[in-house]
Amino acid sequence: MKRQIFAAMRPLRMLAAALALTIGFSAASFAQGVLVMNEQRILRESAVGQHIASRLEAIGQEIQAELGPQQTAIQTESEALNAELSALSEDAIRQRPDLAARYESLQRDAATFEQTRRIRAQELQATEQQAMRPVLPILQEVLQEIVTERNASVLIDRSVVVFAADSVDISQSAIERLNQRISTTPVNRVRVPTQPAQQQQ
């Protein structure tokens, strides 16, 4: 189950906004006080980010293995039923209530599978968010230190910048400092109970 890790993480942008000071500057002084960071790069290349990504991929594979047999059974029954129906005329099908019962059962199974699949996706997202909780305060400290040392007034993400010189990009420094403070963090699968399909109606 491949997915883009950390695509939904927005706390860093909120953090960057919090670090920006809304005070008056001339154009020149404002430019000198601006730093940028690459959120995706920090999370992708830092040791703790790679650790979380690796564990999430393993958990995703675990979830796929759980869903596989149910998905295969539904696919097999669907193909068998379609093959049987294609060999019968409409009149013959109407005389086979067992085929209608199989179709209805297949529809229920498919609905249950889709509900389970959505819940497992929610589990993976919740697992990622839980794993990031102890990381974000440490990263906040790192960013604040760099901003203070560089005597900057604004920190923004590269994704909202048209151009920024490498000299004002603190991503590499943030990665190095983050690696010194944290390299791993617990990544435990969050379990979401699967409710029976009839309760969702």
C-alpha positions in Angstrom: 0.0 0.0 0.0 2.0 2.8 -1.3 1.2 6.3 -0.5 2.8 9.7 -0.3 4.1 9.9 3.3 3.5 13.1 5.2 1.5 14.6 2.4 -1.2 15.7 4.8 1.1 17.2 7.4 0.4 20.9 7.9 1.7 21.7 11.4 5.0 23.0 10.0 3.3 25.6 7.9 1.4 26.7 10.9 4.7 26.8 12.8 6.3 28.9 10.1 3.4 31.3 10.3 3.8 31.5 14.0 7.4 32.4 13.6 6.7 35.3 11.3 6.6 38.6 13.0 4.1 41.1 11.6 6.0 44.3 12.1 6.9 47.0 9.7 10.0 46.7 7.5 11.5 48.5 4.6 11.7 46.3 1.5 15.5 45.7 2.0 15.4 44.9 5.6 12.4 42.6 5.2 14.3 40.6 2.5 17.3 40.2 4.8 15.1 38.9 7.6 13.4 36.1 5.6 14.3 32.5 5.7 12.8 29.5 3.9 12.5 25.8 4.6 11.4 22.8 2.6 8.9 21.0 4.7 8.7 17.9 2.5 12.5 17.6 2.4 12.9 17.9 6.1 10.4 15.1 6.7 11.7 13.0 3.8 15.4 13.2 4.5 15.7 13.4 8.3 16.5 10.2 10.2 13.2 10.3 12.1 11.2 11.1 9.0 12.8 8.1 7.2 12.1 5.9 10.2 8.4 6.9 10.3 8.1 6.4 6.5 9.7 3.0 6.7 7.4 1.8 9.5 4.3 3.3 7.8 5.2 1.3 4.6 5.5 -1.9 6.6 2.2 -1.2 8.3 0.6 -0.5 5.0 1.8 -3.9 3.7 0.4 -5.5 6.8 -3.0 -4.0 6.1 -2.9 -5.0 2.5 -2.1 -8.6 3.5 -5.2 -8.5 5.8 -7.4 -7.2 3.0 -6.0 -9.5 0.3 -8.0 -12.7 1.0 -11.3 -10.8 1.3 -10.6 -8.9 -1.9 -9.6 -12.1 -3.8 -12.7 -13.9 -2.6 -15.0 -11.1 -3.9 -13.1 -11.0 -7.2 -13.3 -14.7 -7.7 -17.1 -14.9 -6.9 -17.7 -11.9 -9.2 -15.9 -13.5 -12.1 -17.7 -16.8 -11.5 -21.1 -15.2 -11.3 -20.6 -13.1 -14.4 -19.5 -16.2 -16.3 -22.5 -18.1 -15.3 -24.9 -15.3 -16.0 -23.4 -14.7 -19.5 -24.2 -18.3 -20.4 -27.9 -17.9 -19.6 -30.8 -16.2 -21.3 -32.8 -13.6 -19.5 -35.7 -16.1 -19.0 -33.3 -18.7 -17.6 -31.9 -16.1 -15.2 -35.3 -15.2 -14.0 -35.9 -18.9 -13.2 -32.8 -19.0 -11.0 -33.5 -17.2 -7.7 -30.2 -18.6 -6.4 -28.3 -16.4 -8.8 -30.1 -13.3 -7.5 -29.3 -14.4 -3.9 -25.6 -14.8 -4.8 -25.6 -11.4 -6.5 -27.1 -9.7 -3.4 -24.6 -11.5 -1.2 -21.7 -10.4 -3.4 -22.9 -6.8 -3.2 -23.0 -6.9 0.6 -19.6 -8.4 0.7 -18.2 -5.7 -1.6 -19.8 -3.0 0.6 -18.3 -4.5 3.7 -14.9 -4.7 2.1 -15.0 -1.1 1.0 -16.0 0.0 4.4 -13.1 -2.0 5.9 -10.7 -0.6 3.4 -11.6 3.0 4.3 -11.2 2.2 8.0 -7.8 0.8 7.4 -6.8 3.9 5.5 -8.0 6.0 8.5 -5.8 3.8 10.7 -2.7 4.5 8.6 -3.4 8.2 8.7 -4.0 8.2 12.4 -0.8 6.1 12.9 1.2 8.7 11.0 -0.3 11.6 13.0 0.4 9.8 16.3 4.0 9.1 15.3 4.6 12.8 14.4 3.4 14.2 17.7 6.7 13.9 19.7 8.7 15.0 16.6 7.0 18.3 15.9 7.9 20.1 19.3 11.5 19.1 18.7 11.5 20.4 15.2 9.8 23.6 16.4 12.7 24.2 18.8 15.2 23.6 16.0 13.5 26.0 13.7 13.3 28.6 16.4 17.0 28.3 17.2 17.9 28.8 13.6 15.6 31.8 13.2 17.1 33.4 16.3 20.7 32.7 15.3 20.1 34.1 11.8 18.4 37.1 13.3 15.4 36.5 10.9 11.9 37.8 11.3 10.0 35.5 8.9 10.2 31.8 8.1 8.1 30.4 5.2 7.9 27.2 3.3 9.5 26.9 -0.2 6.2 25.7 -1.6 4.8 29.2 -1.4 7.9 30.9 -2.8 8.6 31.6 -6.4 12.3 32.0 -5.9 14.7 31.8 -2.9 18.5 31.8 -2.9 20.1 28.7 -1.3 21.7 31.0 1.3 18.3 31.6 3.0 17.2 28.0 2.8 17.6 26.4 6.3 16.3 22.9 5.4 19.7 21.2 5.5 20.6 22.8 8.8 17.2 21.8 10.2 17.8 18.2 9.1 21.2 18.0 10.7 20.0 19.5 14.0 16.9 17.3 14.1 19.1 14.2 13.5 21.2 15.1 16.5 18.1 15.2 18.8 15.9 12.5 17.5 16.3 9.6 15.0 13.5 7.3 15.9 10.1 7.5 17.5 7.4 4.9 18.3 5.3 4.1 15.2 2.5 1.9 16.5 -0.5 1.0 14.4 -3.7 2.8 15.6 -6.6 0.4 15.5 -10.1 1.6 14.5 -12.9 -0.8 15.2 -14.8 -2.0 12.1 -18.5 -1.5 12.6 -21.0 -3.9 10.9 -22.3 -2.5 7.6 -25.9 -2.5 8.8 -25.0 0.0 11.6 -23.9 2.5 8.9 -27.3 2.6 7.2 
